[in-house]
Amino acid sequence: MNNSTKESGSLESGGDNPLIGSWHSTAMRSKGAQPGRQLLVTLSIFIGLGVGIYFLAVYPRVQNSRELAALAIAAGQKTVTVVKPTQSDATAPLILPGNIEANRSTSIYARVDGYLKKWYVDIGDKVKEGQILADIEAPQIDADLREAQAQLELAQANLKLAQTNSSRSQQLFANKVNSQKELDTVVATEQVQEATEDNATARLENAQQMKAYEQVRAPFNGFITARYVDVGSLVTSGSAKTVQKLFDLAQSDPVRVFVNVPQSDVDRVKPGTSATVKVDEYPNETFRGKVARDAGAFDQASRTILLEVDVPNPDGRLYAGMYAHVTLSAPNPNPLLYLPDNTILIDSKGTRVATVDADHKIQFRPVTLGRDFGSKSEIMGGLNPSDLVVQNPTDDLQEGMAVSVQE
């Protein structure tokens, strides 16, 4: 009986068996930790339920209240529609309209009065410098030439006689036969005849030059673009508007393309800048050239500067008078801003726009306008890319007025 009791006590206490003692200690700790773990799980569940209830039920009501409050405040303010300025791309090419003109062109007039005897070239003919274009029959010029030749022959004969008399008079004076006065008279006569011959020679040369003008010649290589006279037409010398032109001559290789560049883009183009020219007649082709020169001054009416682009034209496919599109690939060092035209106010206070600041208050700003593209205009100064500009501003907008913004 005592032994049984003792063994039983040993089993309950673990006795001297270490395995049994360890199992007993672990079991006792588990029983002690069970209530704390259950409490932690319960708290987690309650916290999760609270968060869920807040986001599902409480937060929407709070947000709704805020929106209602904002609407209530906005109900007493004017609502305006705003836009931001658009900014040009600094690397975007500059495309401008241009007019193609010949490298050299001139109208050819007659240098003598007469009748057109014959013409050798017509519209579209290619001519070379010095080539005869037409013959003019000028009877008066022929008569003047014959008279000048006769005058020169007479002057030469008189000079020869004067030289003979001068030589004889000098011999007589050396032999003391005639006086000094007689010798001086003979020598002076010889000098007069020399001057007369020089004058006759000059008149003959002038008559010969006028005779050469009976043949109308090309001043440079090019193409005949117009013929205004026919055989038998009366022509008169000169270049006035009342004088009949004979021909129009143009040289089209290279061609010159003239472009009006706005003041805002003048920094983008310099002599030597590459340019591309396109015409509507050749939609799939481009012609390359370079900026040759500019006018050096702006046109006061358009505020543009005239620019010349030289384009090689060896095959003659570009004609003078054509309309062209010129693309200048130079980057823009100062990108510009653009605004719709319905945002710009022009009144007695100048050119300005209405902007909305960070506090949703109206601020009027003066601006400087550039080119007008119909629906939008360049803004050359007075705005930043991030500014909010009011569209269709009304007369009731005041400086510092609080507004509700709608982009």
C-alpha positions in Angstrom: 0.0 0.0 0.0 2.7 2.4 0.8 4.7 1.4 -2.2 1.8 2.0 -4.5 1.2 5.3 -3.0 4.8 6.2 -3.3 4.9 5.2 -6.9 1.9 7.1 -7.7 3.3 10.2 -6.1 6.5 9.7 -8.0 4.5 9.6 -11.3 2.6 12.7 -10.5 5.7 14.7 -9.5 7.9 13.2 -12.1 10.1 11.6 -9.6 13.6 11.2 -10.7 12.6 10.6 -14.4 13.7 13.7 -16.4 11.4 12.9 -19.5 8.4 12.8 -17.4 9.3 16.0 -15.6 9.9 17.9 -18.8 6.5 16.8 -20.3 4.8 17.9 -17.1 6.4 21.4 -17.2 5.4 22.0 -20.9 1.8 20.9 -20.2 1.5 23.3 -17.3 2.9 26.2 -19.4 0.5 25.5 -22.3 -2.4 25.7 -19.9 -1.1 29.0 -18.6 -0.6 30.7 -22.1 -3.9 29.7 -23.6 -6.0 32.6 -22.2 -3.4 35.3 -23.4 -3.4 34.0 -27.0 -7.2 34.0 -27.1 -7.3 37.6 -25.9 -4.8 38.7 -28.7 -6.9 37.0 -31.4 -10.1 38.6 -30.0 -8.5 42.1 -30.0 -7.3 41.6 -33.6 -10.8 40.7 -34.7 -12.3 43.8 -33.0 -9.7 46.1 -34.6 -10.3 44.7 -38.0 -14.0 45.1 -37.6 -13.5 48.7 -36.6 -11.3 49.6 -39.5 -13.8 48.0 -41.9 -16.7 49.8 -40.4 -14.8 53.1 -40.7 -13.9 52.8 -44.4 -17.3 51.3 -45.3 -19.6 53.6 -43.4 -17.8 56.5 -41.7 -15.2 57.6 -44.3 -17.7 58.0 -47.2 -19.9 60.2 -45.0 -16.9 62.4 -44.0 -15.8 62.7 -47.6 -19.4 63.5 -48.7 -19.6 66.2 -46.1 -16.4 67.7 -47.3 -17.6 67.8 -50.9 -20.9 69.3 -49.8 -19.0 71.9 -47.9 -16.9 72.7 -51.0 -20.0 72.9 -53.1 -21.6 75.2 -50.6 -18.6 77.5 -50.8 -18.4 77.3 -54.6 -22.1 78.1 -54.8 -21.4 81.7 -54.0 -18.5 82.0 -56.5 -18.3 82.4 -60.2 -17.1 79.3 -62.2 -14.6 79.9 -64.9 -13.0 77.6 -67.5 -9.2 77.8 -67.7 -6.6 76.5 -70.1 -2.8 76.4 -69.9 -0.7 78.0 -72.7 0.8 75.5 -75.2 4.5 75.7 -75.8 6.2 75.4 -79.1 8.7 72.6 -79.6 12.3 74.1 -79.6 13.4 71.5 -82.2 10.3 71.9 -84.4 11.2 73.1 -87.9 10.1 76.6 -89.1 7.8 76.2 -92.1 7.0 79.4 -94.0 5.6 80.3 -97.4 7.9 81.5 -100.1 8.0 82.9 -103.6 10.4 81.5 -106.2 12.2 84.0 -108.4 14.9 83.9 -111.0 18.5 84.4 -110.1 18.7 87.2 -112.6 16.0 88.7 -114.7 15.7 91.7 -116.9 13.6 93.4 -119.6 15.4 94.1 -122.9 14.8 97.4 -124.7 16.0 98.8 -127.9 19.0 101.2 -127.8 18.1 102.8 -131.2 15.0 104.0 -133.0 13.8 102.0 -135.9 11.7 99.1 -137.1 12.1 95.5 -136.1 13.7 93.8 -139.1 13.9 90.2 -137.7 13.7 88.3 -134.4 15.7 85.1 -133.8 14.3 83.8 -130.5 10.9 83.3 -129.0 9.4 82.5 -125.6 11.1 79.5 -123.9 14.3 79.6 -126.0 17.6 79.2 -124.1 20.1 81.8 -125.1 23.7 82.5 -124.2 25.4 85.8 -123.3 26.1 87.9 -126.4 23.7 85.9 -128.7 21.7 88.0 -131.2 18.1 88.2 -130.3 16.8 90.5 -133.0 17.8 93.0 -135.8 16.6 96.6 -135.9 16.5 98.6 -139.1 17.5 102.1 -138.3 18.1 104.3 -141.4 19.0 107.4 -139.4 21.8 105.4 -137.6 23.2 104.3 -140.9 23.1 107.9 -142.2 24.9 109.1 -139.1 27.6 106.5 -139.6 28.2 107.5 -143.2 28.4 111.2 -142.2 30.8 110.4 -139.4 33.1 108.5 -141.7 33.1 111.4 -144.2 33.8 113.9 -141.5 36.8 111.8 -140.3 38.2 111.6 -143.9 37.8 115.4 -144.2 39.5 116.0 -140.9 42.4 113.7 -141.8 42.9 115.5 -145.1 42.9 118.9 -143.4 45.3 117.7 -140.8 47.7 116.3 -143.5 47.6 119.7 -145.2 48.2 121.5 -142.0 51.2 119.3 -141.1 52.7 120.0 -144.6 52.3 123.7 -144.2 53.8 123.5 -140.7 56.9 121.7 -141.9 57.4 124.2 -144.8 56.9 127.2 -142.5 59.5 125.8 -140.0 62.1 125.5 -142.8 61.4 129.0 -144.0 61.6 130.4 -140.5 65.0 128.6 -140.1 66.2 130.3 -143.3 64.8 133.7 -141.9 62.3 134.0 -144.8 59.1 134.3 -142.7 58.5 135.8 -139.3 57.7 134.2 -135.9 54.1 135.3 -136.2 53.6 133.5 -139.5 55.2 130.4 -138.0 53.0 130.5 -134.9 49.9 130.8 -137.1 50.7 127.8 -139.1 51.6 125.7 -136.0 48.3 126.7 -134.4 46.4 125.7 -137.5 48.0 122.2 -137.4 46.9 121.8 -133.7 43.4 122.8 -134.6 43.3 120.2 -137.3 44.6 117.6 -134.9 41.7 118.3 -132.5 39.3 118.3 -135.4 40.5 114.8 -136.4 40.2 113.5 -132.8 36.6 114.8 -132.6 35.7 113.2 -136.0 37.3 109.9 -134.8 35.1 110.0 -131.6 32.0 110.7 -133.6 32.8 107.8 -135.9 33.3 105.5 -132.9 30.0 106.6 -131.4 28.2 106.1 -134.8 29.7 102.6 -135.1 28.5 101.8 -131.5 25.0 102.9 -132.3 25.2 100.8 -135.5 26.1 97.8 -133.3 22.9 98.5 -131.2 20.9 97.6 -134.3 21.6 94.0 -133.2 19.9 93.2 -129.9 22.0 90.8 -127.8 21.5 88.8 -124.7 23.2 90.3 -121.6 23.6 86.9 -119.9 22.7 83.2 -120.2 19.1 82.4 -119.6 15.6 81.7 -121.0 13.4 84.1 -123.0 10.3 84.4 -120.9 8.4 86.9 -123.1 8.5 88.4 -126.6 6.6 91.7 -127.1 7.3 92.7 -130.7 7.0 91.3 -134.2 8.6 92.1 -137.6 7.8 95.6 -138.7 7.0 96.9 -135.2 8.2 100.4 -134.5 10.7 100.4 -131.6 12.2 103.4 -129.8 15.2 103.6 -127.5 15.0 103.8 -123.7 13.7 101.9 -120.7 10.8 104.0 -119.5 7.3 102.5 -119.0 6.1 104.2 -122.2 8.7 102.5 -124.3 7.9 99.1 -125.8 9.9 96.2 -124.4 11.4 93.7 -126.8 12.0 90.6 -124.6 12.1 89.4 -121.0 15.1 87.3 -120.1 15.5 85.2 -116.9 18.3 83.0 -115.5 16.8 80.2 -113.3 19.8 78.3 -112.1 20.0 78.7 -109.2 16.6 80.1 -108.3 16.1 82.5 -105.4 13.3 81.7 -102.9 12.2 84.8 -100.9 10.7 84.1 -97.5 9.3 86.6 -94.9 10.5 85.6 -91.5 8.6 86.9 -88.4 10.5 89.0 -85.9 10.1 86.3 -83.3 12.0 83.7 -85.4 14.8 85.9 -86.7 17.3 84.3 -84.3 16.7 80.9 -86.0 18.0 81.8 -89.4 21.5 82.9 -90.4 23.3 82.9 -93.7 24.4 79.4 -94.4 21.4 77.7 -92.6 20.1 74.7 -94.5 16.7 74.9 -96.0 14.3 72.6 -97.8 11.9 73.7 -100.5 8.7 71.9 -101.6 6.2 72.9 -104.2 2.7 71.5 -104.6 3.4 70.5 -108.2 6.0 67.9 -107.0 4.5 66.5 -103.8 7.0 63.7 -103.4 10.2 65.8 -104.1 12.2 68.2 -102.1 14.8 70.7 -103.2 17.6 71.6 -100.9 19.3 75.0 -100.6 20.9 77.4 -98.1 20.1 80.8 -96.7 22.1 83.3 -98.7 21.3 86.7 -97.2 18.6 88.8 -95.6 17.3 92.3 -96.2 18.9 93.6 -93.0 15.8 95.5 -91.9 12.2 94.6 -90.9 9.1 95.7 -92.9 7.2 98.0 -90.6 3.8 96.9 -91.8 4.3 93.1 -91.3 7.2 93.1 -88.8 9.0 90.5 -91.0 12.4 90.4 -92.5 12.9 89.3 -96.1 15.2 86.2 -96.4 16.7 84.8 -99.6 17.3 81.0 -100.0 19.4 79.9 -103.0 18.4 76.6 -104.5 20.2 74.8 -107.3 18.0 74.2 -110.3 20.1 72.5 -113.0 17.1 70.8 -114.7 15.0 73.9 -114.7 12.0 72.3 -112.9 11.6 75.2 -110.6 10.1 78.2 -112.4 10.1 81.8 -111.4 6.8 82.8 -109.9 6.1 79.5 -108.3 4.6 79.3 -104.7 6.8 77.2 -102.4 6.9 75.9 -98.8 10.2 76.6 -97.1 11.4 74.5 -94.1 14.2 75.9 -92.0 15.6 73.3 -89.7 17.3 75.6 -87.2 16.3 75.1 -83.6 14.4 77.7 -81.7 16.4 79.1 -78.8 13.3 80.8 -77.3 10.2 78.5 -77.5 7.0 80.5 -77.8 3.7 80.2 -76.0 0.3 80.0 -77.7 -3.1 80.8 -76.4 -6.6 80.5 -77.9 -7.9 83.8 -79.2 -10.9 83.7 -76.9 -8.6 84.1 -73.9 -7.2 87.5 -75.0 -8.7 90.8 -73.9 -7.9 93.9 -76.0 -9.4 97.1 -74.5 -8.5 100.6 -73.3 -6.2 99.0 -70.7 -4.2 97.2 -73.4 -3.7 93.6 -74.4 -4.1 91.3 -71.4 -5.4 88.0 -70.1 -7.2 86.9 -66.9 -5.3 84.3 -64.9 -6.2 82.3 -61.8 -3.6 82.0 -59.1 -3.0 79.3 -56.5 -5.7 80.8 -54.2 -8.3 80.7 -57.0 -8.3 84.5 -57.4 -8.3 86.5 -60.6 -5.2 88.3 -61.7 -5.0 90.3 -65.0 -1.6 90.2 -66.8 -0.5 92.3 -69.8 0.9 90.2 -72.6 2.7 90.8 -75.9 1.2 89.2 -79.0 3.0 87.7 -81.9 1.6 86.1 -85.0 -2.1 85.4 -85.3 -2.9 81.9 -86.6 -6.7 82.4 -86.8 -7.7 80.3 -83.7 -4.7 81.0 -81.6 -2.0 83.6 -81.2 1.6 83.7 -80.2 2.4 85.1 -76.7 5.8 86.7 -76.8 5.9 87.9 -73.2 3.9 88.2 -70.0 3.0 84.5 -69.3 4.5 81.3 -68.0 3.7 77.8 -69.3 2.1 76.8 -66.0 -0.3 79.7 -65.7 -4.1 79.1 -65.8 -5.8 81.5 -68.2 -9.5 82.1 -68.2 -11.4 81.4 -71.4 -14.0 83.8 -72.6 -13.5 86.3 -69.7 -16.6 88.3 -68.9 -16.8 91.9 -67.9 -17.8 91.1 -64.2 -14.3 89.6 -63.5 -12.4 91.8 -61.1 -8.8 91.8 -59.9 -8.5 89.6 -56.8 -12.0 88.1 -57.3 -12.4 84.5 -55.9 -13.6 82.0 -58.5 -14.3 78.3 -58.9 -12.0 76.7 -61.5 -13.0 74.2 -64.1 -10.2 73.0 -66.4 
